Amino acid sequence: MEQVTLHADGISATIIGQGAELVSLRDANGTELLWQAGPAWRRHSPVLFPIVGRLKGDQLRHRGQSYPMTQHGFARDKRFDWAQRGPSSCKLVLIDDAETRVHYLFAFRLAIAYSRAPRQLGVGLIGPKLRFWPSCGTLPERIDRHCVIA
């Protein structure tokens, strides 16, 4: 599994490419601060896009058409590309493709940036930068993180 661990002031944060997910956050004493996935919930801190929550019938409806959309969208289940990796920051990018357009007909570029600074972790949800298709009209989207501190 591709991952990067950021370090600063003894604090570390580990991010994986699958879903651009933060999977570990340790303090200077090595204490894990983030929920460690288990049988009750298999995720750590997923990126929720293009929806937050659940749609009626798990269907996104737009201009008379229906598109299958599971709870919290698809970003958490997609492999993001590494745009930048370093000892104190990284950026991951997800760009629409044929598979995402089955669920969400809009073109997009979603970037997630993580950066370490003294005694803190910065998380930037950049975008989504949307490429509008005039025939699609107003774009329905939401983005958030689902973070559980242990």
N, C-alpha and C positions, 0 to 999 in steps of 0.2 A: 504494500500500500504506500503510495507516494505521500510524503508528509514533510513538513518543515517545523523545526522548533526554534522559537525566538527566545533570546535571553537578554536580560538587563537587570541589574541590581539583585541577582540571585533568583529572580522571578522568571519562570519559563511558561511559554504557551505553545502548544502543539496543534497544528492545523493540518487537515488532510485534504487532498484534491477532490475526493468524493463528496459532493455537496458543499465544498468550501467550508467544512465544519470544524469549529474549534472543539478538540477532543480532550484537551488537558490544559489546566491552568494551575500551576504550583507556586506557592509562596516561597520565600527565601529559606524556610525550614523544610521544604520539600513536601509540605502538606497539600494534597489534592483539593482544590476548591470547587471543581466542576463535577457534576453528576457523571459517574462512570457507567455507561450503558450496561443494562442487564436485562433479565427476563421481563421485568415490569415495564421497561421502556428502553428500547435499543438505541436510542440516540443520545447525543450529548448537548448540542447547541445548534440545531438545524436552521438553515436559511429557509424562510417561508416566502415563496414567490411562485406564481403571480397572484396568489390569494393567501389570505390569512383566515383560517377557519374552514368551514365546510359549506358547499353550495347545495341547494335543494336538489336531491336526486343525483348528486355528484356530477352535475352538468353545468357548464358555462354556456349561457345563452346569449347570443349576440346577433341582432338583425335577422331573427327568425331561424337561425341555425343553432344546433346544440353541439357542444364539444365536451368529451369526457374530462373531468377534472377532479382528482382525488383531494382529500382534505389537505390543506396547506400548500397545494400546488406540487410542482415537479422539481424545483431547483435542488431540494435536499437529496434527491435521488440521482442527480446528474453529476457526471465528472466535469469539474471545472478545469480550464487550462491555467497553468502557472504563467502569469505575465511577468512576475518579478519575484525573486527569492533572495533573501539575505539574512544575516544574523539577527537583525532587529526589525525587519519588516518583510511583508510579502503581499502580493496582489494576485487574486484569482479571477478569471473571467469565464462567463458562460454566454455563448452566442446562440441565438435561435438556429434550429436546424429542422429537417423534415420531421423528426420525431416530436419536437416540441410543438410544431405547428398542427399536429393532430389534436392537441389539447388546447392550444392557444395560438390563434391564427396571426398574431402580431409579431413583427420582427423586433428584436431587442438585443441589447448588449448589456449584461449585468456584471458589475465588478464588485468584488469584496476585498477590502484592504485591511490588513492587520498590521499594527505597529507597536513596538515596545518603547516605552519611555520610562524614566525613573518611577518605579513603584506603580505603574499602571499599564494597561493594555488598551490600545485604541482600536476600535473596529469601525470601519467606514463602509457603509452600504452605498456604493456609487452607482447611480442610475436607478432604474434601468434607463439606458439611453435608447430611446425608441425610434425606430425608422417607420414613420407613419405610412400606411397605405391608404390613400384618400378614400378608397371604396369601403374601408373598414369603419370609418367614423371614430367616435370617442373610444379610447382604449381603457378597458377595465383592468386595473392592476393594483396590488398592494404588496409591500415588502416589509419583512420584520425578521426578528430572530426569536428563537424559543430557547432561552437559556435557563438552565436549572443549576443553582449553586448547591453543592453538597453540604 
